[in-house]
Amino acid sequence: MKNNSQVKLIDVTLRDAHQCLWATRMSTGMMKPILKHLDDAGFEAIDLIGGAVFDVCVRFLRENPWERMRIASEWAKKTPLIVHHRGQSLFTFKYFADDVVALTAERIFANGITYHTTYDALNDVRNLEVPIRAAKQAGLYTSSGFVYTDSPVHTDDYYVTKIKEMVRLGADAIYLKDPSGLLTPERAATLVPAAKQACGKLPLGIHSHCLSGLAPYVLLRCAQYGADVLHTATSTLANGASHPATENMVNNLRHAGIDANLNLECIEEAAEKLQYIAWKEGKPTGELCDYDEFHFHHQVPGGMISNLRAQLAGMDMEHRLEELLQEAGQVRKDLGYPILVSPFAQYVATQAFLNITSKNRYDAVADEIRQYVLGYFGEVPGKIDPNLYDKISRGQEPVTGRAGDHIAPQLEVARKRHGSSLSDDDLLLSIFYDKKECDALKASGPIKTDYVIGNSPVGALAMGLAERPWIRSFSISKS
């Protein structure tokens, strides 16, 4: 066991944590009183925007995500902010042309961001060629992720091969992305040293969710096995479907003889203000998950399970949730073990629903599943039974090459449609979203940053916090 004497931490409170626990509804204004404390804490970087956050900014919060980048970059004077995306599919479930991917990298940097993380949902490194190259050309520090899952296909050797390919593409760092919290201490003992060796001189990060309840312990073990960077969340928005708590992780590391070099007083200030915001907005705080062996079968991310439950309840089918999850695990096996991370978590769940509501399995097939099987999204990780392949593909010819090879350039067409007066930021938004969404975003005006927050959560108690039993971990004392 290699025990690092020091590790660095990346904070995910302002992106992935509220994405997991608050349905991605943290506004820019809510971030202002938190970010200054996170900026002073000593993190390697602070995760800000990516995937669902960019999308929710546009569709629901009506906040321009490019403007959020600019504003937050002005607030964070000491710590790099991260913009995260899904490789060739960027911030949505669609895949985009190479020219759109390249311009996106330029605009991320132009809007004040210097740190960038990316991944491909199928671990098809061909889909990271343009994203990594474009990010490097734009001046972004780029950490490339390999997505972890538990399957017969995704062996240590499989991941070592993928890491070496990403290193050759010029990534500045590598990280393990574990969206469903499936990494166990036993697997970490073999995978982390192998991954670290494949990284060479590049730092190795670990990004894991708490859905199985194992992540706080697993991250500690990963540090002891040689990982250089750990992703954590402020305690108020930690655990559950989110990430391990920063405060607890730092204390555990210190007891294990590893220095995280982080100022916990700053984190405690952020946690207290987040408690106040959670009370004011009627939002939940993170709670520890019980261990669930069934989770390793279906592997559906926790936030998605709550959405499935609500959707089934709307159809008077909530009693079939376990059946749906059981089928999702079988669909995953049938289709060569795609990893249940966006967008394939959604695609697999949709197919599972079609299977349990049809007379025969795969009588109805989602369009995205057919595209996946035919190779439009990239290389299928495992094997698909030939009979099932024929049933899904319906005689269509498979495609080869990376996803970007099948998409014609989009920028020139968009510029002709909108005219030369549109800024590059707005041009990209017009490609990502339809006119209705773009018009609504523009009509909303500048982002409001005057969010009112009390100086201390003590005020929340006076306003009736004690009557809200879902806030269990509230504390006004500092340890």
Secondary structure, 3 states (H helix, E strand, C coil): CCCCCECEEEECHHHHHHHHHCCCCCCHHHHHHHHHHHHHHCCCEEEEEECHHHHHHHHHHCCCHHHHHHHHHHHCCCCCEEEEECHHHCCCCCCCCHHHHHHHHHHHHHCCCCEEEEECCCCCHHHHHHHHHHHHHHCCEEEEEEECCCCCCCCHHHHHHHHHHHHHHCCCEEEEEECCCCCCHHHHHHHHHHHHHHHCCCCEEEEECCCCCCHHHHHHHHHHCCCCEEEEECHHHCCCCCCCEHHHHHHHHHHCCCECCCCHHHHHHHHHHHHHHHHHHCCCCCCCCCCCCCHHHHCCCHHHHHHHHHHHHHCCCHHHHHHHHHHHHHHHHHCCCCCCCCCHHHHHHHHHHHHHHCCCCCCCCCHHHHHHHHCCCCCCCCCCCHHHHHHHHCCCCCCCCCHHHHCCCCHHHHHHHHCCCCCHHHHHHHHHCCHHHHHHHHHCCCCCCCCCCCCCCHHHHHCCHHHCCCCCCCCCCCC
